[in-house]
Amino acid sequence: MSLIECKNLNRYFGSSANRVHVLKDVSLSVEKGDFVAIIGQSGSGKSTLMNILGCLDTASSGSYKIDGTETAQMGADQLAALRRKRFGFIFQRYNLLSSLTARDNVALPAVYVGVEGEERAKRADKLLHDLGLDGKESNKPSELSGGQQQRVSIARALMNGGEIIFADEPTGALDTASGQNVMEIIHELHDAGHTVIMVTHDPNIAANANRIIEIRDGEIISDTSKTKDIKPSQVKAVEENSSWLFFKDQFMEAFKMSIQAILAHKMRSLLTMLGIIIGITSVVSVVALGNGSQQKILEDISSIGTNTISIYPGRGFGDRRSSRVRTLTIGDAEAIAKQAYVASVTPMTSQNATLTYRNTDSTAQLYGAGEQYFDVHGIKLAQGRLFDSDDVKQSNSVVVIDDNTKNKLFSDGTDPLGKTILFGKRPLTIIGVAQKEESPFGNSENLQMWAPYTTVINKINGQRYINSITVKVKDDVSSDAAENGLKALLLSRHGKQDFFTQNSDSIKQTIESTTGTMKLLISSIAVISLVVGGIGVMNIMLVSVTERTKEIGIRMAIGARQSNILQQFLIEAVMICLIGGLTGVLLSISIGLVFNHFVTDFPMSFSTFSIIAAVLSSTAIGVVFGFMPAKRASQLNPIDALAQD
């Protein structure tokens, strides 16, 4: 049985009125180990016939069998398997990849059959040595002469064994001396048992073959052989690696090729990344700004009391009668303090009066509170001490003043501690000064002081009722549940709803919800730039596929599967987006460092989640927007791809 057997092959190009019949019922067979030259003038169909025999193209009709197997029934990957395991191509224009060294160009076919990297390099170096290219292993094609490039092409054809060598005008682009050298190498390959099928228009070159097939206008017009006695060939098809390491190796090689492609086109890759960099920087920075502003607002809210519930007389803040309602008592505060979910209770009363110290008179507000008031409201001490439970029990005439009061009464720098002031003509001894409060709502100029509520009730206003009760709920208790419990307790004590509550946690939730909504809105706008960046990646990758069509054709010719091409271009798109994403994150962090250095009102606060989400998003964009160009690249017809300049 013949190695190659063709019957009634026809090949048409174009359609309708433009349809051209290039091959017309061509039938031939080739024995293993033969040296066949297909000769004919330009346009005779000889190159089309060789492309079909090399499974780079397919016949419109007819039968083509390799070792008895019909190729018409093979899929794209099965044809690729034939090319990488049994075929070796020597092209007129060499078709070497410009970004790879001579060694890597020669070793490339072995990548697709799963040969281990060290073994590939060793075999490639040996082939280059055998072809007289010692010292040229690391040279790129642009650093080699035409004859040297053709010898690299021959070495590549032999990398996987090259059971059948297809030579398309192998001397067409060479000078006479280089052409003779190449023909000597082809003769040596034939003598070593390789089946050689050569296409040429030069009868002198064709004369080197054992068998000459002349084709004219798509038909074979002569077929002559010097001898029918063909030596048995021991050249066999290479075996593929089918272990799990094969898939790992394929991925790693695709990864390396992708990095090489990115580095070979640095400016294009950078411009492609730019949209992703801007998008990721925007999203991460916006989230960091949102987190920082939210934290600042919540800290400010904390300064006026967190996880607290305030109880007031009346029906609500809009109730005009609330100022005349006298329902909250010290007994209510004591009953509340006994509840298991309560951390602390602070009864509250207040009084406005004239404050006098020496010759200075001012209007001030005095708050009567429990010893836990300062902890509940987050008021810090600047100097002195706060009043304690003994001061409350004994109704001691002590007072803590704020920073405004200190500046008003003691502007000359006198130490206020221990000094006695008159509030509504009642003497109070200053025992502490509170720190100045920075409020998000602006700093008040009012004079404020704090004394034990018992002192205010018993010695100043004489009232038996209190203005409000501030309750601090334990951290592990739901503030809503605690609020319902307080309402139930007071209803049972008062017998009616003559009070209302204000939960500070609801303010916190409102702030969190509002800032979260704003952060989501701005982030959504920033995400648009990510999508635009993704579209940019897709467009550039489509351009890249167009620019690198010849490269894709070369890879397919030496046996790359569709999945290999898809994987390489998809990894390239993902790497561009991933590098762009990481660059965007680093740029955003750099912006944050500069921002936090110059802006002290609130910081940019980066979260691990937003950074990880940004990197994952950039990777996903690479997959989504890189898939279509990669799929398009993998589905190119090898011969059409090779025909591109």
PyMOL commands that set and color helices and strands:
alter all, ss='L'
color gray80, all
select helices_A, chain A and resi 16-18+46-53+71-73+76-85+102-111+117-130+141-143+146-158+176-191+203-206+244-264+266-303+322-324+330-337+373-377+389-393+403-409+453-461+479-494+504-547+549-557+562-598+608-634+638-642
alter helices_A, ss='H'
color red, helices_A
select strands_A, chain A and resi 4-13+20-30+35-39+61-66+69-70+87-90+164-168+195-200+211-216+219-225+308-313+342-357+360-369+381-384+398-401+420-423+426-434+447-452+468-473+499-503
alter strands_A, ss='S'
color yellow, strands_A
deselect
rebuild
show_as cartoon
